Amino acid sequence: MSRLRDLVAAELATPTPAPIAAFAQELAARFPGARAVLFYGSILRTGDLSGVLDYYVLTARPPEGWRGVFSRILWPDVSYHEIQHAGATLRAKVASMTVAQFQAAATGARLDTTIWARFVQPSALVWAADGARDAVIDAVADACRTAAGFAQALGPVGAAPGALWTALFHETYQAELRVEKSGREVSILAFDPPRYERVMDAALADQGAPMSEGERAARRKAWRTRKRMGKPLNVARLMKAAFTFQGASRYAAWKIQRHTGVAIEITPWRERHPILAAPRVLLKVWNSRRG
């Protein structure tokens, strides 16, 4: 048995608050062919439901039609959803991709780093269809294994787990277009250092032997390629999201009202054409702020 897999299985089974579970059930119904719903992000530890919840929905196949064409080339898809629960409005930003895409990305075989870098961090498997749970556990264990391997290659030789994870997250944040402040990697680890020590210890136990210098060199070479491609991939995803982000108008309206106090009416035209509607919306916000 894999010590790492057992650790991942226990963590993914951590119960989540009723509103988070209810939203996951609703997302499973909204996405055709849904196989699993994962919850992640800072709310997993803070429990603050006033912001936007973060989910990954894994499906059996890509969406139908032209969206599916883009989804096969560049994943994940991104959408915004709202539900009413116990008299309150809950909001979520949802990334979706197929189980097969998630599995392949978790192994590190693809140039993308976002899946394994995200899912070496805590997450919860809130909902799973029959027969899907084991596949998701295996994939998240692979993500942890991939991240631990790159951490060993990018961190100081023989360093403690904390130093290895710090080196890894510093590199992954540098490789992506991020708006977080410098030192974000430290805050990730600071919340629960023993948890990351357990993940590294379990990964090393599964590995069986320390990484050789040849293996380290090969991983560093692989990382350099992924680092060069990180920002271009982010830009490509942003361009795709500009045309495929479902619920973009409602998400933007909520963000604007939350941060400026200006209410934006979501008309059918604005819902269908968020990019074309943006200039008039921004003008309204500017005029309201001036007044």
Backbone hydrogen bonds in HBPLUS format (Angstrom, degrees):
<---DONOR---> <-ACCEPTOR-->    atom                        ^
c    i                          cat <-CA-CA->   ^        H-A-AA   ^      H-
h    n   atom  resd res      DA  || num        DHA   H-A  angle D-A-AA Bond
n    s   type  num  typ     dist DA aas  dist angle  dist       angle   num
A0006-ASP N   A0002-SER O   3.10 MM   4  6.35 159.7  2.14 147.6 152.6     1
A0007-LEU N   A0003-ARG O   3.09 MM   4  6.35 155.3  2.15 145.3 151.7     2
A0008-VAL N   A0004-LEU O   2.93 MM   4  6.21 163.6  1.96 154.8 159.0     3
A0009-ALA N   A0005-ARG O   2.82 MM   4  6.01 164.2  1.85 154.7 159.1     4
A0010-ALA N   A0006-ASP O   3.08 MM   4  6.27 158.0  2.13 145.8 150.8     5
A0011-GLU N   A0007-LEU O   3.06 MM   4  6.31 157.0  2.11 147.9 154.4     6
A0012-LEU N   A0008-VAL O   2.87 MM   4  6.06 166.3  1.89 160.3 163.5     7
A0013-ALA N   A0009-ALA O   3.20 MM   4  6.25 135.0  2.41 135.8 146.4     8
A0014-THR N   A0011-GLU O   3.12 MM   3  5.41 166.0  2.14 111.7 115.1     9
A0125-LEU N   A0012-LEU O   2.96 MM 113  4.95 158.9  2.00 121.4 128.3    10
A0020-ILE N   A0017-PRO O   3.06 MM   3  5.54 121.3  2.42 112.4 126.0    11
A0021-ALA N   A0017-PRO O   3.09 MM   4  6.40 159.9  2.14 155.5 161.9    12
A0022-ALA N   A0018-ALA O   2.83 MM   4  5.98 157.2  1.88 154.5 160.9    13
A0023-PHE N   A0019-PRO O   3.02 MM   4  6.18 155.6  2.08 144.0 149.8    14
A0024-ALA N   A0020-ILE O   3.08 MM   4  6.30 154.2  2.15 142.1 149.2    15
A0025-GLN N   A0021-ALA O   3.03 MM   4  6.34 155.2  2.09 148.5 154.4    16
A0026-GLU N   A0022-ALA O   3.08 MM   4  6.37 154.3  2.15 144.9 151.7    17
A0027-LEU N   A0023-PHE O   2.88 MM   4  6.19 156.7  1.94 153.0 159.3    18
A0028-ALA N   A0024-ALA O   2.95 MM   4  6.19 153.3  2.02 148.1 155.3    19
A0029-ALA N   A0025-GLN O   3.22 MM   4  6.53 140.0  2.39 138.1 147.9    20
A0029-ALA N   A0026-GLU O   3.11 MM   3  5.16 126.7  2.41  94.8 108.4    21
A0030-ARG N   A0026-GLU O   3.00 MM   4  6.28 140.2  2.16 142.5 154.2    22
A0030-ARG N   A0027-LEU O   3.10 MM   3  4.91 120.9  2.46  90.4 105.7    23
A0031-PHE N   A0027-LEU O   3.05 MM   4  6.15 149.1  2.15 155.3 159.6    24
A0034-ALA N   A0031-PHE O   3.19 MM   3  5.52 134.0  2.41 144.4 135.6    25
A0060-ALA N   A0033-GLY O   2.79 MM  27  5.25 145.4  1.91 137.6 148.8    26
A0035-ARG N   A0058-LEU O   2.70 MM  23  5.61 168.8  1.71 159.6 157.4    27
A0129-ALA N   A0035-ARG O   2.82 MM  94  5.02 170.3  1.83 141.1 142.3    28
A0036-ALA N   A0058-LEU O   3.18 MM  22  5.14 151.5  2.27 141.3 141.1    29
A0058-LEU N   A0036-ALA O   2.85 MM  22  5.14 166.8  1.87 150.4 154.9    30
A0037-VAL N   A0127-TRP O   2.80 MM  90  5.08 154.5  1.86 150.5 148.7    31
A0126-VAL N   A0037-VAL O   2.95 MM  89  5.80 127.1  2.24 152.5 167.9    32
A0127-TRP N   A0037-VAL O   3.36 MM  90  5.08 159.9  2.40 138.5 140.1    33
A0038-LEU N   A0056-TYR O   2.80 MM  18  5.03 164.6  1.83 155.7 159.1    34
A0056-TYR N   A0038-LEU O   2.84 MM  18  5.03 154.7  1.90 142.5 148.4    35
A0039-PHE N   A0124-ALA O   2.83 MM  85  5.19 161.1  1.87 151.8 158.3    36
A0124-ALA N   A0039-PHE O   2.88 MM  85  5.19 154.2  1.95 150.0 157.0    37
A0040-TYR N   A0054-ASP O   3.17 MM  14  5.76 164.6  2.20 147.9 150.2    38
A0044-LEU N   A0041-GLY O   3.05 MM   3  5.75 153.0  2.13 116.9 124.5    39
A0045-ARG N   A0042-SER O   2.99 MM   3  5.64 147.0  2.10 114.2 122.2    40
A0046-THR N   A0042-SER O   2.97 MM   4  6.23 154.1  2.03 147.4 155.7    41
A0047-GLY N   A0043-ILE O   2.82 MM   4  4.93 155.4  1.88 124.3 132.0    42
A0053-LEU N   A0091-ARG O   2.83 MM  38  6.10 176.0  1.83 143.3 141.9    43
A0093-LYS N   A0053-LEU O   2.84 MM  40  6.17 157.4  1.89 178.0 172.9    44
A0055-TYR N   A0093-LYS O   3.27 MM  38  6.60 163.0  2.30 153.9 156.8    45
A0095-ALA N   A0055-TYR O   2.99 MM  40  6.32 169.3  2.00 154.6 155.0    46
A0057-VAL N   A0095-ALA O   2.83 MM  38  6.30 156.3  1.89 155.1 163.2    47
A0097-MET N   A0057-VAL O   3.18 MM  40  6.69 149.8  2.27 157.1 164.9    48
A0059-THR N   A0097-MET O   2.95 MM  38  6.16 153.1  2.03 135.7 144.4    49
A0099-VAL N   A0059-THR O   2.87 MM  40  5.75 148.6  1.97 162.0 156.4    50
A0068-GLY N   A0065-GLY O   3.11 MM   3  5.53 128.6  2.38 105.5 117.7    51
A0069-VAL N   A0066-TRP O   3.15 MM   3  5.13 127.7  2.44  94.2 107.3    52
A0070-PHE N   A0066-TRP O   3.39 MM   4  6.78 160.2  2.43 151.4 153.2    53
A0071-SER N   A0067-ARG O   2.92 MM   4  6.13 153.5  1.99 146.9 155.5    54
A0072-ARG N   A0068-GLY O   3.05 MM   4  6.19 142.7  2.20 142.5 149.3    55
A0073-ILE N   A0070-PHE O   3.10 MM   3  5.28 131.1  2.35  99.3 112.2    56
A0074-LEU N   A0070-PHE O   2.83 MM   4  5.95 172.8  1.83 165.7 167.5    57
A0077-ASP N   A0096-SER O   2.87 MM  19  5.12 159.5  1.91 153.3 153.7    58
A0096-SER N   A0077-ASP O   2.85 MM  19  5.12 150.0  1.94 138.5 145.9    59
A0079-SER N   A0094-VAL O   2.90 MM  15  5.23 147.0  2.01 144.3 154.6    60
A0094-VAL N   A0079-SER O   2.77 MM  15  5.23 174.3  1.77 160.5 162.5    61
A0080-TYR N   A0246-GLN O   2.83 MM 166  6.24 148.9  1.93 154.5 165.0    62
A0081-HIS N   A0092-ALA O   2.91 MM  11  5.28 162.1  1.95 154.7 159.8    63
A0092-ALA N   A0081-HIS O   2.88 MM  11  5.28 150.8  1.97 156.7 157.6    64
A0083-ILE N   A0090-LEU O   3.01 MM   7  5.38 152.3  2.09 144.6 151.9    65
A0090-LEU N   A0083-ILE O   2.83 MM   7  5.38 170.8  1.84 164.3 167.3    66
A0085-HIS N   A0088-ALA O   2.79 MM   3  5.30 166.3  1.81 157.3 161.4    67
A0088-ALA N   A0085-HIS O   2.95 MM   3  5.30 160.8  1.99 114.2 120.6    68
A0102-PHE N   A0098-THR O   3.00 MM   4  6.27 160.8  2.04 151.1 156.5    69
A0103-GLN N   A0099-VAL O   2.86 MM   4  6.09 160.7  1.90 154.5 159.7    70
A0104-ALA N   A0100-ALA O   3.03 MM   4  6.21 165.1  2.06 149.3 152.7    71
A0105-ALA N   A0101-GLN O   2.97 MM   4  6.11 162.6  2.00 149.8 154.8    72
A0106-ALA N   A0102-PHE O   2.98 MM   4  6.08 151.6  2.06 147.4 154.9    73
A0108-GLY N   A0105-ALA O   3.16 MM   3  5.56 156.2  2.22 109.4 116.6    74
A0117-ALA N   A0113-THR O   3.04 MM   4  5.99 155.2  2.11 155.8 163.7    75
A0118-ARG N   A0114-THR O   2.97 MM   4  5.82 143.4  2.11 133.9 142.7    76
A0119-PHE N   A0115-ILE O   2.88 MM   4  6.03 166.4  1.90 156.4 160.1    77
A0121-GLN N   A0118-ARG O   3.17 MM   3  5.68 151.0  2.26 106.7 115.4    78
A0132-ALA N   A0129-ALA O   3.04 MM   3  5.50 165.7  2.06 137.6 137.4    79
A0136-VAL N   A0132-ALA O   3.17 MM   4  6.45 155.5  2.23 156.9 163.7    80
A0137-ILE N   A0133-ARG O   2.96 MM   4  6.24 164.4  1.99 157.8 162.3    81
A0138-ASP N   A0134-ASP O   2.92 MM   4  6.11 164.6  1.95 150.7 154.8    82
A0139-ALA N   A0135-ALA O   3.04 MM   4  6.21 153.3  2.11 139.3 146.7    83
A0140-VAL N   A0136-VAL O   2.91 MM   4  6.17 164.0  1.94 157.5 160.7    84
A0141-ALA N   A0137-ILE O   2.92 MM   4  6.11 155.8  1.98 150.4 157.6    85
A0142-ASP N   A0138-ASP O   2.92 MM   4  6.19 149.2  2.02 142.9 151.6    86
A0143-ALA N   A0139-ALA O   2.92 MM   4  6.28 147.9  2.02 144.4 153.5    87
A0144-CYS N   A0140-VAL O   3.02 MM   4  6.34 156.0  2.08 147.7 153.0    88
A0145-ARG N   A0141-ALA O   2.91 MM   4  6.15 153.9  1.98 146.3 154.2    89
A0146-THR N   A0142-ASP O   2.78 MM   4  6.00 159.3  1.82 153.6 158.7    90
A0147-ALA N   A0143-ALA O   2.95 MM   4  6.12 167.4  1.96 150.0 153.6    91
A0148-ALA N   A0144-CYS O   2.90 MM   4  6.02 159.5  1.94 145.8 151.9    92
A0149-GLY N   A0145-ARG O   3.03 MM   4  6.20 150.9  2.12 142.7 150.2    93
A0150-PHE N   A0146-THR O   3.08 MM   4  6.43 163.1  2.11 155.2 158.5    94
A0151-ALA N   A0147-ALA O   2.85 MM   4  6.02 153.0  1.93 148.5 157.1    95
A0152-GLN N   A0148-ALA O   3.04 MM   4  6.24 154.9  2.11 145.1 150.2    96
A0153-ALA N   A0149-GLY O   3.20 MM   4  6.47 147.8  2.31 141.1 149.9    97
A0154-LEU N   A0150-PHE O   2.85 MM   4  5.98 153.2  1.93 153.4 160.2    98
A0155-GLY N   A0151-ALA O   2.87 MM   4  5.63 141.5  2.02 144.6 152.4    99
A0159-ALA N   A0156-PRO O   3.17 MM   3  5.38 157.0  2.23 132.6 128.2   100
A0163-ALA N   A0160-ALA O   3.06 MM   3  5.57 123.5  2.39 113.6 126.4   101
A0164-LEU N   A0160-ALA O   3.18 MM   4  6.52 155.7  2.24 153.6 161.0   102
A0165-TRP N   A0161-PRO O   2.91 MM   4  6.16 167.7  1.92 163.4 165.3   103
A0166-THR N   A0162-GLY O   2.99 MM   4  6.09 155.2  2.05 142.4 149.8   104
A0167-ALA N   A0163-ALA O   3.06 MM   4  6.20 159.0  2.11 142.4 147.4   105
A0168-LEU N   A0164-LEU O   3.01 MM   4  6.28 156.9  2.07 147.2 153.8   106
A0169-PHE N   A0165-TRP O   2.91 MM   4  6.12 176.4  1.91 161.2 160.3   107
A0170-HIS N   A0166-THR O   2.97 MM   4  6.01 153.9  2.03 145.1 152.9   108
A0171-GLU N   A0167-ALA O   3.12 MM   4  6.28 156.6  2.18 143.2 148.9   109
A0172-THR N   A0168-LEU O   2.90 MM   4  6.23 160.7  1.93 156.2 162.1   110
A0173-TYR N   A0169-PHE O   2.96 MM   4  5.98 161.4  2.00 146.2 150.9   111
A0174-GLN N   A0170-HIS O   3.09 MM   4  6.21 149.6  2.18 139.0 147.6   112
A0175-ALA N   A0171-GLU O   2.99 MM   4  6.18 136.0  2.19 141.0 152.8   113
A0176-GLU N   A0173-TYR O   3.38 MM   3  5.42 149.8  2.47  98.5 106.5   114
A0186-VAL N   A0183-GLY O   2.98 MM   3  5.43 137.6  2.16 109.9 120.9   115
A0188-ILE N   A0184-ARG O   3.13 MM   4  6.46 150.0  2.23 151.0 159.2   116
A0189-LEU N   A0185-GLU O   3.40 MM   4  6.60 161.1  2.43 140.9 144.2   117
A0190-ALA N   A0186-VAL O   2.89 MM   4  6.00 147.0  2.00 147.3 157.8   118
A0195-ARG N   A0192-ASP O   3.05 MM   3  5.53 132.6  2.28 112.1 124.1   119
A0197-GLU N   A0193-PRO O   3.07 MM   4  6.38 150.4  2.16 152.2 161.4   120
A0198-ARG N   A0194-PRO O   2.93 MM   4  6.18 153.6  2.00 146.8 153.0   121
A0199-VAL N   A0195-ARG O   3.08 MM   4  6.42 154.5  2.15 144.2 151.0   122
A0200-MET N   A0196-TYR O   3.04 MM   4  6.22 166.1  2.06 146.5 149.7   123
A0201-ASP N   A0197-GLU O   2.86 MM   4  6.01 165.0  1.88 151.4 156.4   124
A0202-ALA N   A0198-ARG O   2.89 MM   4  5.99 159.7  1.93 147.8 153.3   125
A0203-ALA N   A0199-VAL O   2.92 MM   4  6.11 154.1  1.99 146.4 153.9   126
A0204-LEU N   A0200-MET O   2.85 MM   4  6.08 159.5  1.90 154.2 159.4   127
A0205-ALA N   A0201-ASP O   2.91 MM   4  6.11 149.9  2.00 142.3 151.2   128
A0206-ASP N   A0202-ALA O   2.98 MM   4  6.24 156.4  2.04 146.9 152.3   129
A0207-GLN N   A0203-ALA O   2.88 MM   4  6.04 145.6  2.00 140.3 150.9   130
A0208-GLY N   A0204-LEU O   2.99 MM   4  6.26 147.4  2.10 146.8 153.1   131
A0216-ARG N   A0212-SER O   2.90 MM   4  6.21 156.3  1.96 150.3 157.4   132
A0217-ALA N   A0213-GLU O   2.90 MM   4  6.09 158.8  1.94 147.0 152.2   133
A0218-ALA N   A0214-GLY O   3.04 MM   4  6.25 155.8  2.10 143.3 149.7   134
A0219-ARG N   A0215-GLU O   2.95 MM   4  6.17 156.3  2.01 148.4 154.7   135
A0220-ARG N   A0216-ARG O   2.88 MM   4  6.12 157.0  1.93 151.0 157.6   136
A0221-LYS N   A0217-ALA O   2.98 MM   4  6.18 154.9  2.04 145.5 152.2   137
A0222-ALA N   A0218-ALA O   2.97 MM   4  6.22 158.1  2.02 144.2 150.3   138
A0223-TRP N   A0219-ARG O   2.79 MM   4  6.02 148.9  1.88 145.5 154.9   139
A0224-ARG N   A0220-ARG O   2.98 MM   4  6.24 154.4  2.04 147.3 152.8   140
A0225-THR N   A0221-LYS O   3.40 MM   4  6.77 153.8  2.47 147.3 152.4   141
A0226-ARG N   A0222-ALA O   3.21 MM   4  6.51 160.5  2.25 146.1 151.4   142
A0227-LYS N   A0223-TRP O   2.73 MM   4  5.95 154.1  1.79 159.6 167.7   143
A0228-ARG N   A0224-ARG O   3.10 MM   4  6.25 157.0  2.15 143.0 148.1   144
A0229-MET N   A0225-THR O   3.19 MM   4  6.42 144.1  2.33 141.3 150.7   145
A0230-GLY N   A0226-ARG O   2.97 MM   4  5.97 119.2  2.35 138.7 153.1   146
A0230-GLY N   A0227-LYS O   3.31 MM   3  5.12 146.8  2.42  95.1 104.4   147
A0233-LEU N   A0229-MET O   2.99 MM   4  6.04 157.6  2.04 152.3 158.6   148
A0234-ASN N   A0230-GLY O   3.03 MM   4  6.32 153.3  2.10 146.1 154.0   149
A0235-VAL N   A0231-LYS O   2.90 MM   4  6.18 160.4  1.94 158.4 162.9   150
A0236-ALA N   A0232-PRO O   2.94 MM   4  6.16 160.0  1.98 147.8 153.3   151
A0237-ARG N   A0233-LEU O   2.94 MM   4  6.19 152.6  2.01 147.6 155.0   152
A0238-LEU N   A0234-ASN O   2.94 MM   4  6.23 153.6  2.01 148.6 156.0   153
A0239-MET N   A0235-VAL O   2.94 MM   4  6.24 157.6  1.99 152.2 158.0   154
A0240-LYS N   A0236-ALA O   2.96 MM   4  6.19 155.6  2.02 144.7 151.6   155
A0241-ALA N   A0237-ARG O   2.80 MM   4  6.00 161.3  1.83 149.9 155.3   156
A0242-ALA N   A0238-LEU O   3.02 MM   4  6.22 141.8  2.17 141.9 151.2   157
A0243-PHE N   A0240-LYS O   3.03 MM   3  5.63 149.2  2.13 113.0 121.3   158
A0244-THR N   A0240-LYS O   2.97 MM   4  6.09 131.6  2.21 143.2 157.4   159
A0245-PHE N   A0241-ALA O   2.92 MM   4  4.76 148.4  2.03 136.1 132.5   160
A0251-TYR N   A0247-GLY O   3.01 MM   4  6.21 160.4  2.05 156.6 162.8   161
A0252-ALA N   A0248-ALA O   2.87 MM   4  6.04 164.1  1.89 152.5 156.7   162
A0253-ALA N   A0249-SER O   2.91 MM   4  6.05 158.7  1.95 146.9 153.2   163
A0254-TRP N   A0250-ARG O   3.03 MM   4  6.19 158.9  2.08 144.4 149.6   164
A0255-LYS N   A0251-TYR O   3.02 MM   4  6.27 160.7  2.06 148.8 154.3   165
A0256-ILE N   A0252-ALA O   2.85 MM   4  6.06 161.7  1.88 153.7 158.6   166
A0257-GLN N   A0253-ALA O   2.99 MM   4  6.17 166.4  2.01 149.9 153.5   167
A0258-ARG N   A0254-TRP O   2.89 MM   4  5.98 158.1  1.94 148.2 155.0   168
A0259-HIS N   A0255-LYS O   2.99 MM   4  6.11 154.5  2.06 148.2 154.0   169
A0260-THR N   A0256-ILE O   2.75 MM   4  5.63 146.7  1.86 150.1 158.5   170
A0261-GLY N   A0257-GLN O   2.85 MM   4  4.36 139.1  2.02 113.0 123.4   171
A0271-GLU N   A0267-THR O   2.91 MM   4  6.17 151.5  1.99 154.0 162.9   172
A0272-ARG N   A0268-PRO O   3.05 MM   4  6.28 149.0  2.14 143.4 150.7   173
A0273-HIS N   A0269-TRP O   2.85 MM   4  5.96 145.8  1.97 149.2 159.3   174
A0277-ALA N   A0273-HIS O   2.98 MM   4  6.11 147.7  2.09 151.3 161.3   175
A0278-ALA N   A0274-PRO O   3.13 MM   4  6.04 126.2  2.44 134.3 145.2   176
A0278-ALA N   A0275-ILE O   3.26 MM   3  5.26 141.9  2.42  97.0 107.4   177
A0281-VAL N   A0277-ALA O   3.21 MM   4  6.38 161.0  2.25 156.9 162.5   178
A0282-LEU N   A0278-ALA O   2.88 MM   4  6.06 166.0  1.90 163.5 166.5   179
A0283-LEU N   A0279-PRO O   2.95 MM   4  6.14 149.6  2.04 143.6 152.4   180
A0284-LYS N   A0280-ARG O   2.95 MM   4  6.18 155.3  2.02 145.2 151.3   181
A0285-VAL N   A0281-VAL O   3.00 MM   4  6.33 157.9  2.05 150.4 156.3   182
A0286-TRP N   A0282-LEU O   2.90 MM   4  6.11 158.9  1.95 146.7 152.5   183
A0287-ASN N   A0283-LEU O   2.87 MM   4  6.09 166.4  1.89 154.7 158.0   184
A0288-SER N   A0284-LYS O   2.90 MM   4  6.05 157.4  1.96 147.8 154.4   185
A0289-ARG N   A0285-VAL O   2.96 MM   4  6.13 152.7  2.04 146.4 153.8   186
A0290-ARG N   A0286-TRP O   2.97 MM   4  6.22 147.1  2.09 145.2 154.5   187
A0291-GLY N   A0287-ASN O   3.04 MM   4  6.29 150.1  2.13 144.6 151.8   188
